[in-house]
């Protein structure tokens, strides 16, 4: 199946976070400036997977839908075609409930007050 990674776009840590300390230590140990794919989500996921179950309870990983309710490969077909705007409007109730952020950025959504209700 598809391998999932922990996203690195939205992060929040308490001062002295043991998990963040482990991530920084792993980055320091393995960093190679020529391998950009070894930092960010790959690094976070690698460190998280090595945690003991009791340590994983200290880290909250939200579902993808919390920040990306529409997969980036589907944005064009969902949001930028006039016929699809009504489909998005119908899903907006679920999007508002399940997502922390909804960024509607197109000519179609900029003037469609029905989407924002």
N, C-alpha and C positions, 0 to 999 in steps of 0.2 A: 504494500500500500504506500500511499504518499507519506513521506516523513514530515512531521510537523516540527516547527521551531518556535521558540518563545520570541515574540516580537520585541524589538528594542526601541520602538518609537515613543512609548509612554512608560516611564519607570518612576517609582517612588520608593525611597528607602528611609528607614529610621536611622538616626545617628548611631554609628557603631554596628550597623547591620553585618551579621556574620556572613550572610550570603554574598553581599557586595564585596566584603573582604576576600572571600574565596574567588570571586570573579576577577578582582584586581590582581590577586596573586597568580591566578592561572594565566591572565593576560601577560603579566610580567615574565612568567616562565616560558610562554610559548609564542610571544609576539614575533612576527616576521612582517616587516613593512611591505614586502612584495606579495603577501597573501591576504588580501582584503577580505576574502570570504571566511577567514578564521576568527573574525571579531564580530561584534553585534549579536544577532540571533544565534549564530552557531556557538559562540562562546557561552552565552547565557544558558542555552540548552544543554551543552556539554557539562557545565558545572551543576546545573539542576538535576540532571539524570544521575549524577554521582552522589547526591545527597542521600542520607538515610531517610527512611519514611518519616521519622520524628522531626527531622530537619525540614522536610518538604512542607510540613504544616506551617512553618514560619513564612513561607512564600505563597502569595496568592497570584495565580495565573488566570487571567480572565479569558473567556472564549474569544475567538477571532471576531465574532459578530459584535462584540462590545465596541470595537473601533472600526471594523471594516465590514459593515453589514452587507455590502454588495462587493463581491470579489472584483479586484481591479480589472480583470480581463472581461468582466461583464458590464462595466460602467458605461461604455459607449452604447451598448444595446439597451440598457435600462434607462439611461438618463438623457441621451442626446437625440432621441428620435421622438417626434411629436406623438406618435401612436403609443409609445411606451410610457409617456408621462402619466397617463391615467393608471397604469399598472403600478407605478411607484407611489402614486397618491393612495391607492388601496393598501399598499404595504406600509405606508407611513406610520400607522398606528403601531404595528409591530416593531418598526425601526425605532420609534421613539421609546418604546418600552424596553427593548433589548440592547440599545446602543447608548454609549456615553457621549458620542459625538456624531453629529450628522452634518456634513459639509455639502451643501447643494450649490454647485458652482457651474452654472451653464445658463445660456440665454433662456432655455426652457423653464428652469426652476426659479430664475430671478424674478419673474413676473407672475408666477403661478401661485396665487394666494391659497388655492385649494390644498396645496401640498403642506402648507405650514399650519393648517388648522387641526 
